[in-house]
Amino acid sequence: MDFQPYIRDVADFPKPGIVFKDLTPLLADAAAFAAMVDLLVAPFREAGIERVCAIEARGFIFGAAASMSLGCGFVPLRKPGKLPASRIGVDYALEYGSDRLEMHADALDAGTRVLLIDDVLATGGTLAAAAQLVERAGAGIVGAAVVAEIPALGGRARWARNAGLHAVIAFR
């Protein structure tokens, strides 16, 4: 399926010079959304995934659907101040500042087989932080999947793990 008609470029968002990849048209089309989720999880369908961990905010949409497709649990990786119970977290650098990801301290047991999900892989900082957070909990990362990758920004180079990294779309 050609997903390009379902992805809108928005110039200068959230900051001047950035071209934001808006996936909301993809979400609005049931057939396109279902096809994307199927392709997102396809390489991991037989990998014994026990939890999908997805990154706030747009990663939640694809991650929740992926966990349903794989028949496993879902763990949200959130920005600070959003989770009510005891948490663990990781601080990380962005191209325009810094941020933090957190999850409930009891969300993953040691050895849990995890698939990480996010919407777009750009510089790779957020996905690397998510992997560090999951590993800090003692879980094992089977792989990561993103809807789209922007190869020119070099994010794949930050994925220094033996686990696979799957992108359904690669933007030029």
ChimeraX commands (.cxc) that place a marker at each C-alpha (Angstrom):
marker #1 position 0.00,0.00,0.00 radius 0.5
marker #1 position 1.20,3.50,-0.80 radius 0.5
marker #1 position 1.02,5.50,2.43 radius 0.5
marker #1 position 2.29,8.81,1.02 radius 0.5
marker #1 position -1.22,10.20,0.40 radius 0.5
marker #1 position -1.94,9.69,4.11 radius 0.5
marker #1 position 1.03,11.69,5.42 radius 0.5
marker #1 position 0.94,15.47,5.41 radius 0.5
marker #1 position 4.05,17.67,5.65 radius 0.5
marker #1 position 3.63,20.70,7.90 radius 0.5
marker #1 position 6.40,23.28,7.52 radius 0.5
marker #1 position 7.92,25.05,10.53 radius 0.5
marker #1 position 6.22,22.91,13.17 radius 0.5
marker #1 position 6.87,22.70,16.07 radius 0.5
marker #1 position 9.77,25.09,15.38 radius 0.5
marker #1 position 10.99,27.03,12.36 radius 0.5
marker #1 position 12.99,24.86,9.96 radius 0.5
marker #1 position 11.33,21.57,10.96 radius 0.5
marker #1 position 9.03,19.76,8.54 radius 0.5
marker #1 position 6.57,17.84,10.72 radius 0.5
marker #1 position 5.24,14.54,9.40 radius 0.5
marker #1 position 1.53,14.61,10.27 radius 0.5
marker #1 position 0.12,11.09,10.44 radius 0.5
marker #1 position -3.45,12.04,11.37 radius 0.5
marker #1 position -4.76,11.47,7.80 radius 0.5
marker #1 position -3.42,7.89,8.07 radius 0.5
marker #1 position -5.25,7.40,11.37 radius 0.5
marker #1 position -8.48,8.73,9.87 radius 0.5
marker #1 position -8.59,5.97,7.23 radius 0.5
marker #1 position -9.45,2.61,8.81 radius 0.5
marker #1 position -7.99,0.50,6.01 radius 0.5
marker #1 position -4.72,2.48,5.86 radius 0.5
marker #1 position -4.37,2.43,9.65 radius 0.5
marker #1 position -4.96,-1.35,9.82 radius 0.5
marker #1 position -2.49,-1.96,6.98 radius 0.5
marker #1 position 0.14,0.16,8.76 radius 0.5
marker #1 position -0.27,-1.74,12.04 radius 0.5
marker #1 position 0.01,-5.07,10.20 radius 0.5
marker #1 position 3.25,-3.97,8.51 radius 0.5
marker #1 position 4.60,-2.47,11.73 radius 0.5
marker #1 position 4.39,-5.76,13.64 radius 0.5
marker #1 position 4.95,-8.22,10.77 radius 0.5
marker #1 position 8.69,-8.85,11.45 radius 0.5
marker #1 position 7.94,-9.55,15.13 radius 0.5
marker #1 position 4.72,-11.56,14.90 radius 0.5
marker #1 position 6.42,-14.89,15.77 radius 0.5
marker #1 position 8.98,-13.42,18.20 radius 0.5
marker #1 position 7.11,-14.12,21.44 radius 0.5
marker #1 position 6.50,-10.46,22.29 radius 0.5
marker #1 position 5.04,-10.12,25.80 radius 0.5
marker #1 position 4.73,-6.32,25.98 radius 0.5
marker #1 position 4.67,-3.45,23.56 radius 0.5
marker #1 position 6.25,-0.31,25.04 radius 0.5
marker #1 position 5.34,2.83,23.14 radius 0.5
marker #1 position 6.55,6.39,23.37 radius 0.5
marker #1 position 4.29,9.36,24.15 radius 0.5
marker #1 position 2.35,10.67,22.37 radius 0.5
marker #1 position 1.79,9.46,18.81 radius 0.5
marker #1 position 3.60,6.22,19.56 radius 0.5
marker #1 position 0.73,5.35,21.93 radius 0.5
marker #1 position -1.72,5.19,19.03 radius 0.5
marker #1 position 0.35,2.72,17.03 radius 0.5
marker #1 position 1.65,0.90,20.10 radius 0.5
marker #1 position -1.80,0.16,21.53 radius 0.5
marker #1 position -2.98,-1.14,18.16 radius 0.5
marker #1 position 0.22,-3.20,17.81 radius 0.5
marker #1 position -0.25,-4.80,21.24 radius 0.5
marker #1 position -3.81,-5.79,20.31 radius 0.5
marker #1 position -2.57,-7.23,17.00 radius 0.5
marker #1 position 0.15,-9.23,18.80 radius 0.5
marker #1 position -2.13,-10.31,21.67 radius 0.5
marker #1 position 0.13,-8.88,24.36 radius 0.5
marker #1 position 0.14,-6.14,26.99 radius 0.5
marker #1 position 0.88,-2.47,26.49 radius 0.5
marker #1 position 3.19,-0.22,28.54 radius 0.5
marker #1 position 3.15,3.56,28.01 radius 0.5
marker #1 position 6.48,5.39,28.18 radius 0.5
marker #1 position 5.45,8.85,29.36 radius 0.5
marker #1 position 6.77,12.33,29.82 radius 0.5
marker #1 position 7.35,13.44,33.44 radius 0.5
marker #1 position 4.45,13.97,35.81 radius 0.5
marker #1 position 1.94,11.79,33.96 radius 0.5
marker #1 position 2.13,8.50,35.86 radius 0.5
marker #1 position 0.51,8.14,39.30 radius 0.5
marker #1 position 2.46,5.24,40.85 radius 0.5
marker #1 position 6.15,4.65,41.58 radius 0.5
marker #1 position 8.22,5.35,38.45 radius 0.5
marker #1 position 11.62,4.89,36.89 radius 0.5
marker #1 position 12.94,7.29,34.29 radius 0.5
marker #1 position 15.66,8.29,31.85 radius 0.5
marker #1 position 16.77,11.80,30.88 radius 0.5
marker #1 position 17.91,12.33,27.30 radius 0.5
marker #1 position 19.03,15.07,24.92 radius 0.5
marker #1 position 17.00,16.30,21.96 radius 0.5
marker #1 position 18.22,18.28,18.98 radius 0.5
marker #1 position 16.50,21.32,20.53 radius 0.5
marker #1 position 16.71,20.66,24.30 radius 0.5
marker #1 position 16.27,17.78,26.71 radius 0.5
marker #1 position 13.45,15.57,27.92 radius 0.5
marker #1 position 12.66,12.60,30.13 radius 0.5
marker #1 position 10.77,9.33,29.69 radius 0.5
marker #1 position 9.21,7.45,32.59 radius 0.5
marker #1 position 7.28,4.26,33.18 radius 0.5
marker #1 position 5.78,2.62,36.22 radius 0.5
marker #1 position 8.44,0.78,38.17 radius 0.5
marker #1 position 6.36,-2.41,38.15 radius 0.5
marker #1 position 5.40,-2.29,34.43 radius 0.5
marker #1 position 7.93,-4.89,33.29 radius 0.5
marker #1 position 9.34,-7.99,34.94 radius 0.5
marker #1 position 12.95,-8.99,34.40 radius 0.5
marker #1 position 13.28,-10.89,31.14 radius 0.5
marker #1 position 9.99,-9.65,29.65 radius 0.5
marker #1 position 10.21,-9.71,25.84 radius 0.5
marker #1 position 9.52,-6.16,24.62 radius 0.5
marker #1 position 8.82,-4.53,21.28 radius 0.5
marker #1 position 9.35,-0.75,21.26 radius 0.5
marker #1 position 7.03,1.33,19.06 radius 0.5
marker #1 position 7.17,4.96,17.99 radius 0.5
marker #1 position 5.77,6.97,15.13 radius 0.5
marker #1 position 8.84,8.62,13.55 radius 0.5
marker #1 position 12.56,7.91,13.90 radius 0.5
marker #1 position 14.48,11.16,13.36 radius 0.5
marker #1 position 17.72,11.66,15.32 radius 0.5
marker #1 position 17.14,8.54,17.43 radius 0.5
marker #1 position 17.44,10.15,20.86 radius 0.5
marker #1 position 13.95,9.29,22.03 radius 0.5
marker #1 position 14.08,5.69,20.83 radius 0.5
marker #1 position 17.51,5.21,22.44 radius 0.5
marker #1 position 16.16,6.61,25.73 radius 0.5
marker #1 position 13.16,4.27,25.54 radius 0.5
marker #1 position 15.49,1.30,25.06 radius 0.5
marker #1 position 17.62,2.40,28.00 radius 0.5
marker #1 position 14.51,2.69,30.19 radius 0.5
marker #1 position 13.25,-0.78,29.25 radius 0.5
marker #1 position 16.69,-2.28,29.84 radius 0.5
marker #1 position 16.92,-0.52,33.21 radius 0.5
marker #1 position 13.78,-2.45,34.20 radius 0.5
marker #1 position 15.56,-5.70,33.31 radius 0.5
marker #1 position 13.39,-6.49,30.30 radius 0.5
marker #1 position 14.75,-7.71,26.98 radius 0.5
marker #1 position 14.28,-5.74,23.79 radius 0.5
marker #1 position 13.31,-7.99,20.90 radius 0.5
marker #1 position 13.15,-5.08,18.50 radius 0.5
marker #1 position 11.79,-1.67,17.66 radius 0.5
marker #1 position 9.35,-0.59,14.98 radius 0.5
marker #1 position 8.52,2.86,13.68 radius 0.5
marker #1 position 5.96,4.00,11.18 radius 0.5
marker #1 position 8.46,6.23,9.40 radius 0.5
marker #1 position 12.18,6.95,9.41 radius 0.5
marker #1 position 13.98,10.07,8.22 radius 0.5
marker #1 position 17.34,8.50,7.26 radius 0.5
marker #1 position 19.05,11.84,6.60 radius 0.5
marker #1 position 18.86,12.62,10.34 radius 0.5
marker #1 position 20.92,9.53,11.28 radius 0.5
marker #1 position 18.68,8.07,13.99 radius 0.5
marker #1 position 19.37,4.45,13.01 radius 0.5
marker #1 position 23.04,4.92,13.96 radius 0.5
marker #1 position 21.99,5.44,17.60 radius 0.5
marker #1 position 20.28,2.03,17.69 radius 0.5
marker #1 position 23.33,0.13,18.99 radius 0.5
marker #1 position 21.56,-3.12,19.87 radius 0.5
marker #1 position 21.38,-6.63,18.52 radius 0.5
marker #1 position 17.60,-6.26,18.28 radius 0.5
marker #1 position 16.09,-5.39,14.91 radius 0.5
marker #1 position 14.92,-1.91,13.98 radius 0.5
marker #1 position 12.05,-1.90,11.49 radius 0.5
marker #1 position 10.69,1.17,9.67 radius 0.5
marker #1 position 7.65,0.78,7.41 radius 0.5
marker #1 position 8.39,4.00,5.50 radius 0.5
marker #1 position 11.66,5.83,4.84 radius 0.5
marker #1 position 11.39,9.52,3.91 radius 0.5
marker #1 position 13.94,11.20,1.71 radius 0.5
marker link #1:1,2 radius 0.2
marker link #1:2,3 radius 0.2
marker link #1:3,4 radius 0.2
marker link #1:4,5 radius 0.2
marker link #1:5,6 radius 0.2
marker link #1:6,7 radius 0.2
marker link #1:7,8 radius 0.2
marker link #1:8,9 radius 0.2
marker link #1:9,10 radius 0.2
marker link #1:10,11 radius 0.2
marker link #1:11,12 radius 0.2
marker link #1:12,13 radius 0.2
marker link #1:13,14 radius 0.2
marker link #1:14,15 radius 0.2
marker link #1:15,16 radius 0.2
marker link #1:16,17 radius 0.2
marker link #1:17,18 radius 0.2
marker link #1:18,19 radius 0.2
marker link #1:19,20 radius 0.2
marker link #1:20,21 radius 0.2
marker link #1:21,22 radius 0.2
marker link #1:22,23 radius 0.2
marker link #1:23,24 radius 0.2
marker link #1:24,25 radius 0.2
marker link #1:25,26 radius 0.2
marker link #1:26,27 radius 0.2
marker link #1:27,28 radius 0.2
marker link #1:28,29 radius 0.2
marker link #1:29,30 radius 0.2
marker link #1:30,31 radius 0.2
marker link #1:31,32 radius 0.2
marker link #1:32,33 radius 0.2
marker link #1:33,34 radius 0.2
marker link #1:34,35 radius 0.2
marker link #1:35,36 radius 0.2
marker link #1:36,37 radius 0.2
marker link #1:37,38 radius 0.2
marker link #1:38,39 radius 0.2
marker link #1:39,40 radius 0.2
marker link #1:40,41 radius 0.2
marker link #1:41,42 radius 0.2
marker link #1:42,43 radius 0.2
marker link #1:43,44 radius 0.2
marker link #1:44,45 radius 0.2
marker link #1:45,46 radius 0.2
marker link #1:46,47 radius 0.2
marker link #1:47,48 radius 0.2
marker link #1:48,49 radius 0.2
marker link #1:49,50 radius 0.2
marker link #1:50,51 radius 0.2
marker link #1:51,52 radius 0.2
marker link #1:52,53 radius 0.2
marker link #1:53,54 radius 0.2
marker link #1:54,55 radius 0.2
marker link #1:55,56 radius 0.2
marker link #1:56,57 radius 0.2
marker link #1:57,58 radius 0.2
marker link #1:58,59 radius 0.2
marker link #1:59,60 radius 0.2
marker link #1:60,61 radius 0.2
marker link #1:61,62 radius 0.2
marker link #1:62,63 radius 0.2
marker link #1:63,64 radius 0.2
marker link #1:64,65 radius 0.2
marker link #1:65,66 radius 0.2
marker link #1:66,67 radius 0.2
marker link #1:67,68 radius 0.2
marker link #1:68,69 radius 0.2
marker link #1:69,70 radius 0.2
marker link #1:70,71 radius 0.2
marker link #1:71,72 radius 0.2
marker link #1:72,73 radius 0.2
marker link #1:73,74 radius 0.2
marker link #1:74,75 radius 0.2
marker link #1:75,76 radius 0.2
marker link #1:76,77 radius 0.2
marker link #1:77,78 radius 0.2
marker link #1:78,79 radius 0.2
marker link #1:79,80 radius 0.2
marker link #1:80,81 radius 0.2
marker link #1:81,82 radius 0.2
marker link #1:82,83 radius 0.2
marker link #1:83,84 radius 0.2
marker link #1:84,85 radius 0.2
marker link #1:85,86 radius 0.2
marker link #1:86,87 radius 0.2
marker link #1:87,88 radius 0.2
marker link #1:88,89 radius 0.2
marker link #1:89,90 radius 0.2
marker link #1:90,91 radius 0.2
marker link #1:91,92 radius 0.2
marker link #1:92,93 radius 0.2
marker link #1:93,94 radius 0.2
marker link #1:94,95 radius 0.2
marker link #1:95,96 radius 0.2
marker link #1:96,97 radius 0.2
marker link #1:97,98 radius 0.2
marker link #1:98,99 radius 0.2
marker link #1:99,100 radius 0.2
marker link #1:100,101 radius 0.2
marker link #1:101,102 radius 0.2
marker link #1:102,103 radius 0.2
marker link #1:103,104 radius 0.2
marker link #1:104,105 radius 0.2
marker link #1:105,106 radius 0.2
marker link #1:106,107 radius 0.2
marker link #1:107,108 radius 0.2
marker link #1:108,109 radius 0.2
marker link #1:109,110 radius 0.2
marker link #1:110,111 radius 0.2
marker link #1:111,112 radius 0.2
marker link #1:112,113 radius 0.2
marker link #1:113,114 radius 0.2
marker link #1:114,115 radius 0.2
marker link #1:115,116 radius 0.2
marker link #1:116,117 radius 0.2
marker link #1:117,118 radius 0.2
marker link #1:118,119 radius 0.2
marker link #1:119,120 radius 0.2
marker link #1:120,121 radius 0.2
marker link #1:121,122 radius 0.2
marker link #1:122,123 radius 0.2
marker link #1:123,124 radius 0.2
marker link #1:124,125 radius 0.2
marker link #1:125,126 radius 0.2
marker link #1:126,127 radius 0.2
marker link #1:127,128 radius 0.2
marker link #1:128,129 radius 0.2
marker link #1:129,130 radius 0.2
marker link #1:130,131 radius 0.2
marker link #1:131,132 radius 0.2
marker link #1:132,133 radius 0.2
marker link #1:133,134 radius 0.2
marker link #1:134,135 radius 0.2
marker link #1:135,136 radius 0.2
marker link #1:136,137 radius 0.2
marker link #1:137,138 radius 0.2
marker link #1:138,139 radius 0.2
marker link #1:139,140 radius 0.2
marker link #1:140,141 radius 0.2
marker link #1:141,142 radius 0.2
marker link #1:142,143 radius 0.2
marker link #1:143,144 radius 0.2
marker link #1:144,145 radius 0.2
marker link #1:145,146 radius 0.2
marker link #1:146,147 radius 0.2
marker link #1:147,148 radius 0.2
marker link #1:148,149 radius 0.2
marker link #1:149,150 radius 0.2
marker link #1:150,151 radius 0.2
marker link #1:151,152 radius 0.2
marker link #1:152,153 radius 0.2
marker link #1:153,154 radius 0.2
marker link #1:154,155 radius 0.2
marker link #1:155,156 radius 0.2
marker link #1:156,157 radius 0.2
marker link #1:157,158 radius 0.2
marker link #1:158,159 radius 0.2
marker link #1:159,160 radius 0.2
marker link #1:160,161 radius 0.2
marker link #1:161,162 radius 0.2
marker link #1:162,163 radius 0.2
marker link #1:163,164 radius 0.2
marker link #1:164,165 radius 0.2
marker link #1:165,166 radius 0.2
marker link #1:166,167 radius 0.2
marker link #1:167,168 radius 0.2
marker link #1:168,169 radius 0.2
marker link #1:169,170 radius 0.2
marker link #1:170,171 radius 0.2
marker link #1:171,172 radius 0.2
view
